[in-house]
Amino acid sequence: HRLQCCHPLQAKAMIMATTGKNRTVLIIHGWAQNAYVMKSRTKKLHKRISELGYDCIYLEAPHLLPMTSMIEVDGQLVEVTNGGRQNAKAWFMYSAKDPSDASNSLQEAPMEYFGLDASISMIRDCLCKLDTTSCTIFGFSQGATFVHILSMLASIAKTKSDTKHLSPFAKVDSAILASGFASMHQGSMTGNAHASDCEGLITIRSLHIIGDRDTSVPNSYGNKLASLYSEPKMYIHNKGHFIPHNKELIDTVIEFLEHA
């Protein structure tokens, strides 16, 4: 199987037909990353699950973060550099004034995620073009928060869509969330769907990967996110804010996928 990357304008060309049940894994990178970075950091995992017949589709967020920002220092606007990474992407932004400002990302109060609609539309298009009835979504950091939103849409689709008007989000039947935090987005997620429409716990299967030494997203956030799912599986590692590539983690992911 080829390693794939799905750009918003190239989704149709990059998605391959799959066979069997749930043999597609959509992989969603974190804040200020991109599909290339995510691929480079999951090489061992990708190799193992590809050998089992899974197609890994690495998605790339539609929003490009600026290399610089203007901040106020002593009453004067000063231009600062937002790190040295080029092609840094985001699934949504936390500030309408400064797209690179992520200082409120862990805020545990309702807020608006700017640009979320474009990312949801991109995922909807990808799901529509997938030649499969079900798939798994795998997100890291902000990508895991986005997976939480997609999980809610999947639960809503499975409970409120009839066969004639089946939502493409009904194809999502399991989720893997690494170093994530619960979505605080208020308002519409897509069309007429709101977070409040997802009544009770999210019913799709979930695996939560949490780092005990994660200082970017402390493990309490990951535990709260897991508590929003009906039957969460947990994998706790003693590292920080990244996806481990040890045999134990890879075997855990494979077991989760194989029992979908």
C-alpha positions as CSV (number, residue, x, y, z in Angstrom):
1,H,0.0,0.0,0.0
2,R,1.2,3.5,-0.8
3,L,1.7,6.2,1.8
4,Q,-0.9,8.8,0.9
5,C,-1.5,12.5,1.7
6,C,-4.8,14.1,1.1
7,H,-4.9,17.9,0.3
8,P,-8.3,19.6,0.3
9,L,-8.0,20.1,-3.5
10,Q,-6.6,16.6,-4.2
11,A,-8.8,14.4,-2.1
12,K,-10.4,12.6,-5.0
13,A,-7.1,11.8,-6.7
14,M,-5.3,10.6,-3.6
15,I,-8.0,8.3,-2.1
16,M,-7.7,4.6,-3.1
17,A,-10.5,2.1,-3.2
18,T,-10.4,-0.2,-0.2
19,T,-11.7,-3.8,0.4
20,G,-13.2,-5.4,3.4
21,K,-14.6,-3.8,6.5
22,N,-12.9,-0.8,8.1
23,R,-9.6,-1.0,6.2
24,T,-9.1,2.7,6.0
25,V,-7.5,4.9,8.6
26,L,-7.7,8.7,8.2
27,I,-4.7,10.2,10.0
28,I,-5.0,13.8,11.3
29,H,-2.0,15.8,12.3
30,G,-1.6,18.3,15.1
31,W,-1.4,22.0,15.4
32,A,1.3,23.7,13.3
33,Q,2.1,20.4,11.7
34,N,1.2,19.0,8.2
35,A,0.8,15.6,6.6
36,Y,4.5,15.3,5.9
37,V,5.4,15.8,9.5
38,M,2.8,13.3,10.7
39,K,4.0,10.7,8.2
40,S,7.6,11.1,9.3
41,R,6.5,10.6,13.0
42,T,4.4,7.5,12.4
43,K,6.6,5.5,10.1
44,K,6.8,2.3,12.1
45,L,3.0,2.3,12.9
46,H,2.2,2.9,9.3
47,K,4.4,0.1,8.1
48,R,2.8,-2.4,10.5
49,I,-0.8,-1.6,9.8
50,S,-0.2,-1.3,6.1
51,E,1.2,-4.9,6.1
52,L,-2.2,-6.0,7.6
53,G,-4.1,-4.4,4.6
54,Y,-5.0,-1.0,6.0
55,D,-4.8,2.1,3.8
56,C,-3.4,5.1,5.8
57,I,-4.6,8.4,4.4
58,Y,-2.7,11.3,5.8
59,L,-4.9,14.4,5.7
60,E,-3.6,18.0,5.6
61,A,-5.5,20.8,7.3
62,P,-6.7,23.6,5.0
63,H,-5.5,26.6,7.2
64,L,-1.9,27.9,6.8
65,L,-0.6,29.6,9.9
66,P,1.4,32.8,9.3
67,M,5.2,32.8,10.1
68,T,4.8,36.0,12.1
69,S,2.4,37.8,14.4
70,M,1.9,41.3,15.7
71,I,1.8,41.6,19.4
72,E,1.5,44.7,21.7
73,V,4.6,45.4,23.9
74,D,4.6,48.5,26.0
75,G,1.8,50.0,23.9
76,Q,3.7,49.4,20.6
77,L,2.9,46.7,18.0
78,V,5.9,44.4,17.6
79,E,6.3,41.7,14.9
80,V,7.4,38.3,16.4
81,T,8.3,35.0,14.7
82,N,6.0,32.0,15.2
83,G,8.7,29.4,15.1
84,G,10.7,28.4,12.0
85,R,8.4,25.7,10.6
86,Q,7.1,26.4,7.1
87,N,3.8,25.1,5.8
88,A,2.5,24.9,9.4
89,K,-1.2,24.0,9.2
90,A,-4.2,24.0,11.6
91,W,-7.7,22.5,11.5
92,F,-9.1,25.5,13.2
93,M,-7.9,28.7,15.0
94,Y,-8.5,29.9,18.6
95,S,-8.3,33.6,17.8
96,A,-9.9,35.7,15.0
97,K,-7.3,38.4,15.4
98,D,-4.2,36.3,15.4
99,P,-4.4,32.9,13.7
100,S,-1.2,31.7,15.3
101,D,-2.3,32.5,18.9
102,A,-3.0,29.2,20.6
103,S,-2.8,30.5,24.2
104,N,-6.5,29.7,24.7
105,S,-6.3,26.2,23.3
106,L,-6.7,24.5,26.7
107,Q,-9.4,26.8,27.9
108,E,-12.1,24.8,29.6
109,A,-15.0,27.1,28.7
110,P,-17.1,27.4,25.6
111,M,-15.4,29.2,22.8
112,E,-15.5,29.5,19.0
113,Y,-13.1,27.6,16.8
114,F,-12.5,29.8,13.7
115,G,-12.2,28.0,10.3
116,L,-13.7,24.8,11.6
117,D,-16.3,24.6,8.9
118,A,-13.7,24.4,6.1
119,S,-12.0,21.4,7.8
120,I,-15.3,19.6,8.4
121,S,-16.2,20.1,4.8
122,M,-12.9,18.7,3.7
123,I,-13.4,15.5,5.9
124,R,-17.0,15.2,4.6
125,D,-15.7,15.2,1.0
126,C,-13.1,12.6,1.8
127,L,-15.6,10.3,3.4
128,C,-18.0,10.7,0.5
129,K,-15.2,9.5,-1.9
130,L,-14.1,6.6,0.2
131,D,-15.1,3.3,-1.3
132,T,-15.8,1.7,2.1
133,T,-18.7,1.6,4.5
134,S,-16.6,2.3,7.6
135,C,-13.3,3.8,8.7
136,T,-11.2,4.8,11.7
137,I,-10.0,8.3,12.4
138,F,-6.7,8.8,14.2
139,G,-5.8,12.3,15.5
140,F,-2.8,13.8,17.4
141,S,-3.0,16.9,19.7
142,Q,-5.3,19.4,18.0
143,G,-6.0,16.6,15.5
144,A,-7.3,14.6,18.4
145,T,-9.6,17.4,19.4
146,F,-10.8,17.6,15.8
147,V,-11.4,13.8,16.0
148,H,-13.6,14.5,19.0
149,I,-15.7,16.8,16.9
150,L,-15.8,14.3,14.1
151,S,-16.8,11.6,16.6
152,M,-19.8,13.7,17.7
153,L,-20.8,14.1,14.1
154,A,-20.5,10.3,13.6
155,S,-22.7,9.6,16.7
156,I,-25.3,12.1,15.5
157,A,-25.2,10.6,12.0
158,K,-25.7,7.1,13.3
159,T,-28.6,8.0,15.6
160,K,-30.4,10.6,13.5
161,S,-29.8,9.7,9.9
162,D,-32.2,7.4,8.0
163,T,-31.0,5.1,5.3
164,K,-32.2,7.4,2.5
165,H,-30.4,10.4,3.9
166,L,-27.3,8.8,5.5
167,S,-24.6,11.3,6.4
168,P,-21.1,10.4,5.3
169,F,-20.0,10.8,8.9
170,A,-21.8,7.6,9.6
171,K,-18.8,5.8,8.0
172,V,-16.7,6.7,11.0
173,D,-17.0,3.8,13.4
174,S,-13.9,4.1,15.6
175,A,-11.5,6.8,16.8
176,I,-7.9,6.9,18.1
177,L,-7.1,10.1,20.0
178,A,-3.4,10.8,21.0
179,S,-2.5,13.7,23.3
180,G,-5.8,15.3,22.8
181,F,-8.2,17.6,24.7
182,A,-12.0,17.9,24.6
183,S,-13.5,20.3,22.1
184,M,-14.8,23.5,23.6
185,H,-16.4,24.7,20.4
186,Q,-19.8,26.2,20.8
187,G,-22.3,26.7,18.0
188,S,-22.7,24.8,14.8
189,M,-20.3,22.1,13.7
190,T,-21.8,21.6,10.3
191,G,-25.2,22.5,8.8
192,N,-27.7,22.2,11.6
193,A,-25.6,19.9,13.7
194,H,-24.5,21.2,17.1
195,A,-22.5,19.6,19.9
196,S,-25.7,19.6,22.0
197,D,-27.2,17.2,19.4
198,C,-24.8,14.5,20.6
199,E,-26.9,13.3,23.5
200,G,-25.1,11.3,26.2
201,L,-21.7,9.6,25.6
202,I,-20.2,9.2,22.2
203,T,-21.0,5.6,21.1
204,I,-18.2,4.9,18.6
205,R,-15.3,2.8,19.7
206,S,-12.3,4.8,20.9
207,L,-8.6,4.3,21.9
208,H,-7.0,7.1,23.9
209,I,-3.2,7.5,24.0
210,I,-2.0,9.6,26.9
211,G,1.5,10.6,28.0
212,D,2.1,10.8,31.7
213,R,4.9,13.4,31.1
214,D,3.0,15.5,28.6
215,T,3.5,19.1,29.5
216,S,1.8,20.5,26.3
217,V,-1.5,18.7,27.0
218,P,-1.4,17.4,30.6
219,N,-2.9,13.9,31.0
220,S,-5.9,15.3,32.9
221,Y,-7.2,16.7,29.6
222,G,-6.8,13.4,27.9
223,N,-8.7,11.6,30.7
224,K,-11.5,14.1,30.5
225,L,-11.7,13.6,26.7
226,A,-11.8,9.8,27.2
227,S,-14.7,10.1,29.7
228,L,-16.9,11.5,26.9
229,Y,-16.9,8.1,25.1
230,S,-19.0,5.2,26.2
231,E,-16.3,2.5,26.2
232,P,-12.9,4.1,25.9
233,K,-9.8,2.0,25.7
234,M,-6.7,3.5,27.3
235,Y,-3.0,3.4,26.6
236,I,-0.9,5.3,29.0
237,H,2.8,5.8,28.3
238,N,5.5,7.5,30.4
239,K,6.6,10.0,27.7
240,G,5.6,13.4,26.7
241,H,3.7,15.1,23.8
242,F,4.2,12.7,20.9
243,I,3.0,9.3,19.5
244,P,5.3,6.5,20.8
245,H,6.5,4.0,18.2
246,N,7.3,1.2,20.6
247,K,6.0,-2.3,20.0
248,E,3.5,-2.2,22.8
249,L,1.8,0.9,21.4
250,I,1.8,-0.5,17.9
251,D,0.3,-3.8,19.0
252,T,-2.4,-2.0,21.0
253,V,-3.4,0.0,17.9
254,I,-3.4,-3.1,15.8
255,E,-5.6,-5.0,18.3
256,F,-8.0,-2.0,18.4
257,L,-8.3,-1.9,14.6
258,E,-8.6,-5.7,14.2
259,H,-11.5,-5.8,16.6
260,A,-13.5,-3.0,14.9
